[in-house]
Amino acid sequence: MGRRRVVSPLPVKSPRDNLRDEKKQRERAQERAQALHEQGMPFQMALAVAHGRLDLNEALERMARNDRILRLMKKHDLSRALATQVALGQADLDRVLYTRRFDDHRKGNRSRSVLDEVKESGAPIVLGLHGGDELEAKVTGGDTYSIVAELPGSPPRDVHKLQVKYAYRPGDARKVSKARLPKPGAEFETRGPIERPQDRYACSDKRLFRYLDRKIPVVVTLLEGDRFSGRVEWFSRFEIQLAQGDESVVTVFRHALADLAEAT
């Protein structure tokens, strides 16, 4: 028979030894956490890494993501929640910024009107009316549905807003002439003012803002065939301002639209 192998029992540590080992581990963890903290890691995160509760690579990824969140917040004035969604790929930054520009434009221009502006300033304006007349006047009053137009040497005249197709400042007559396009052919059916909103040409704010934001040239056709080219500079609930280059040209009224399309 072979000789029996005698296995020595493992030494049993005393409670004091265990406490000493735990203390050394804590001290090493504290030292590592302090070193990571000095390298730029938040101290609580460094402690989690030092104690093995968090993987170092994951901690670095979290730090990089948090840095991006802070940069997004500062550069684009985003809330932390929205910046976090962008950083995590849950939201598209371009779409977020586009939506904000759209909301800001609508909010800032919702009630804007050139008729109110010239009424307040006292400046004259040329009104293109149904029937082909152009009326140069000052707007001295009015309400939701009509304006009071004051013509030189004539008594004030009430003009229903549905009669107004477009407007421009007298000094812009030359620009308007350049922006004006030939009327459509005989196949175009002219129409008078349309009273019911649901029967009018539909052109959504989203569509108008796409033209505006991307600076897409458009051609506007009105109910009697008046046509203007330009770029959408701003739009409100009732009006669309067209510009050429950096200069405003003519304001068209949305109730008078027959068509609005990209210029070809």
C-alpha positions in Angstrom: 0.0 0.0 0.0 1.1 3.5 -0.7 1.9 6.0 1.9 -1.2 8.1 2.8 -0.7 11.8 2.0 -1.3 14.0 4.9 -2.9 17.4 4.0 -2.2 20.2 6.4 -5.3 22.1 7.4 -5.6 25.7 6.1 -4.7 28.2 8.6 -7.8 29.8 10.1 -7.6 33.6 10.3 -8.7 35.2 13.5 -11.4 37.8 13.5 -8.6 40.4 14.1 -6.8 39.2 10.9 -10.1 39.5 9.0 -10.6 43.0 10.2 -7.1 43.9 9.3 -7.5 42.5 5.8 -10.8 44.3 5.3 -9.2 47.5 6.4 -6.3 47.1 3.9 -8.9 46.4 1.1 -10.8 49.5 2.0 -7.6 51.6 2.1 -6.5 50.2 -1.3 -10.0 51.0 -2.7 -9.9 54.5 -1.2 -6.4 55.0 -2.8 -7.6 53.8 -6.2 -10.8 55.9 -5.9 -8.7 59.0 -5.0 -6.4 58.3 -8.0 -9.4 58.0 -10.4 -11.0 61.1 -8.9 -7.8 63.1 -9.4 -7.9 62.0 -13.1 -11.3 63.6 -13.4 -13.8 60.9 -12.4 -16.6 61.9 -10.0 -15.7 60.6 -6.5 -18.8 58.5 -6.0 -18.3 56.9 -9.4 -14.6 56.3 -8.6 -15.6 54.6 -5.4 -18.0 52.3 -7.2 -15.2 51.4 -9.7 -12.6 50.9 -6.9 -15.0 48.6 -5.0 -15.9 46.6 -8.1 -19.5 47.7 -8.2 -19.0 49.4 -11.6 -16.8 48.4 -14.6 -14.2 51.0 -15.5 -15.1 51.1 -19.2 -18.8 51.6 -18.3 -17.8 54.4 -16.0 -15.8 56.1 -18.7 -18.7 55.7 -21.1 -21.0 57.3 -18.6 -18.6 60.2 -18.2 -18.3 60.7 -21.9 -22.0 60.7 -22.3 -22.5 63.2 -19.5 -19.9 65.5 -21.1 -21.9 65.3 -24.3 -25.1 66.0 -22.5 -23.6 69.1 -20.9 -22.2 70.3 -24.2 -25.6 69.9 -25.9 -27.4 71.7 -23.1 -24.9 74.7 -23.3 -24.7 74.9 -27.1 -28.3 74.4 -28.0 -30.0 75.5 -24.8 -31.6 72.1 -24.3 -33.1 70.7 -21.1 -31.2 67.9 -19.4 -33.9 65.4 -20.2 -33.9 66.3 -23.9 -30.1 66.5 -24.1 -30.0 63.0 -22.5 -32.4 61.6 -25.1 -30.2 63.0 -27.9 -27.0 61.7 -26.3 -28.6 58.2 -26.0 -29.8 58.3 -29.6 -33.4 58.4 -28.6 -34.0 61.8 -30.3 -32.6 63.3 -33.4 -30.8 66.6 -32.7 -31.6 68.1 -36.2 -35.2 67.3 -35.8 -35.4 68.7 -32.2 -33.8 72.0 -33.4 -36.1 72.2 -36.5 -39.2 71.6 -34.3 -38.0 74.3 -31.9 -37.4 76.8 -34.8 -40.9 76.0 -36.2 -42.6 76.5 -32.8 -40.6 79.7 -32.2 -41.6 81.1 -35.6 -45.3 80.3 -35.1 -45.3 81.7 -31.6 -43.6 84.9 -32.6 -45.6 85.6 -35.8 -49.0 84.0 -35.1 -50.8 87.3 -34.9 -48.5 89.4 -37.1 -50.2 91.5 -39.8 -48.9 94.2 -42.1 -52.3 95.9 -41.8 -51.7 96.3 -38.1 -48.2 97.5 -38.6 -49.1 100.3 -41.0 -52.1 101.2 -38.9 -49.8 101.7 -35.9 -47.0 103.5 -37.9 -49.3 105.6 -40.0 -47.4 104.7 -43.2 -49.3 104.3 -46.5 -49.7 100.9 -48.1 -50.9 99.6 -51.5 -53.7 97.1 -51.3 -54.4 94.7 -54.2 -58.1 94.1 -54.2 -60.4 91.7 -56.0 -61.5 93.1 -59.3 -58.0 94.2 -60.2 -57.9 97.5 -58.3 -54.8 98.7 -56.4 -55.6 101.1 -53.6 -52.9 103.3 -52.0 -54.2 104.3 -48.6 -53.5 104.6 -44.9 -55.2 102.1 -42.6 -56.8 104.2 -39.8 -59.1 101.7 -38.2 -60.9 98.4 -38.5 -61.9 95.2 -36.7 -61.6 91.5 -37.2 -63.2 91.4 -40.6 -62.6 94.9 -42.1 -60.3 97.8 -42.3 -60.8 101.6 -42.6 -58.8 102.8 -45.6 -58.2 106.6 -45.8 -57.4 107.8 -49.4 -56.0 111.3 -50.1 -58.8 113.7 -50.8 -61.5 111.1 -50.3 -63.7 110.0 -47.4 -62.6 106.9 -45.4 -63.6 103.7 -47.0 -64.5 100.4 -45.3 -62.8 97.5 -47.0 -63.6 93.9 -46.1 -60.4 91.9 -45.5 -61.6 89.1 -47.8 -61.4 91.7 -50.6 -57.6 92.2 -50.0 -55.4 89.8 -52.0 -52.0 91.3 -51.4 -50.3 94.3 -50.0 -47.0 96.2 -50.3 -45.4 99.5 -49.3 -45.5 102.2 -52.1 -41.7 102.4 -52.1 -41.5 98.7 -53.0 -43.5 99.0 -56.3 -40.4 98.3 -58.4 -39.5 95.2 -56.4 -43.1 94.0 -56.7 -43.0 94.5 -60.4 -39.9 92.2 -60.6 -41.6 89.6 -58.4 -44.8 89.6 -60.4 -45.2 86.8 -62.9 -47.5 86.5 -65.9 -50.9 85.3 -65.1 -51.9 81.7 -65.9 -53.4 80.8 -69.2 -57.1 80.6 -70.2 -57.4 77.2 -68.5 -57.1 79.0 -65.1 -60.5 79.6 -63.5 -60.5 82.9 -61.6 -62.5 83.0 -58.4 -63.8 85.8 -56.1 -63.4 85.9 -52.3 -64.1 82.6 -50.6 -66.1 83.1 -47.4 -66.0 79.6 -45.8 -62.5 78.7 -44.5 -63.0 75.1 -45.3 -63.4 75.9 -49.0 -60.1 77.8 -49.3 -56.8 76.5 -50.5 -55.1 74.6 -47.7 -51.5 75.4 -47.1 -50.3 74.2 -43.6 -47.9 76.0 -41.4 -45.6 73.0 -41.5 -45.3 73.2 -45.2 -44.8 77.0 -45.1 -42.1 76.6 -42.5 -40.2 74.0 -44.6 -40.1 76.6 -47.4 -39.0 79.3 -45.0 -36.4 77.2 -43.1 -34.8 75.8 -46.2 -35.0 79.1 -48.1 -36.9 77.4 -51.0 -38.1 79.8 -53.7 -41.8 79.6 -54.2 -44.5 80.8 -56.7 -47.8 82.0 -55.2 -50.9 82.1 -57.3 -53.9 84.0 -56.1 -57.6 83.5 -56.8 -57.7 85.9 -59.8 -54.5 84.7 -61.2 -52.1 87.2 -59.7 -48.7 85.4 -59.4 -45.6 86.3 -57.3 -42.3 84.7 -56.9 -40.1 84.9 -53.8 -39.0 83.3 -50.6 -41.2 82.9 -47.6 -39.8 85.4 -45.1 -42.5 84.9 -42.4 -46.0 83.7 -42.1 -48.8 84.3 -39.7 -52.3 83.0 -39.3 -53.6 85.1 -42.2 -50.6 86.4 -44.2 -47.4 85.3 -45.9 -44.6 87.7 -46.5 -42.5 87.1 -49.6 -38.9 88.4 -50.0 -36.3 88.4 -52.7 -32.7 88.3 -51.5 -32.7 89.9 -48.1 -35.5 92.4 -48.8 -39.3 92.1 -48.2 -41.4 92.4 -51.3 -45.1 91.6 -51.0 -47.5 90.2 -48.5 -50.1 87.8 -49.8 -53.2 86.9 -47.8 -53.8 83.2 -47.2 -57.6 83.6 -47.8 -56.7 84.6 -51.4 -54.5 81.7 -52.2 -55.3 79.5 -55.2 -51.9 77.7 -55.2 -48.4 77.8 -53.6 -45.6 75.7 -55.0 -41.9 75.5 -55.2 -40.4 77.5 -58.0 -39.2 75.5 -60.9 
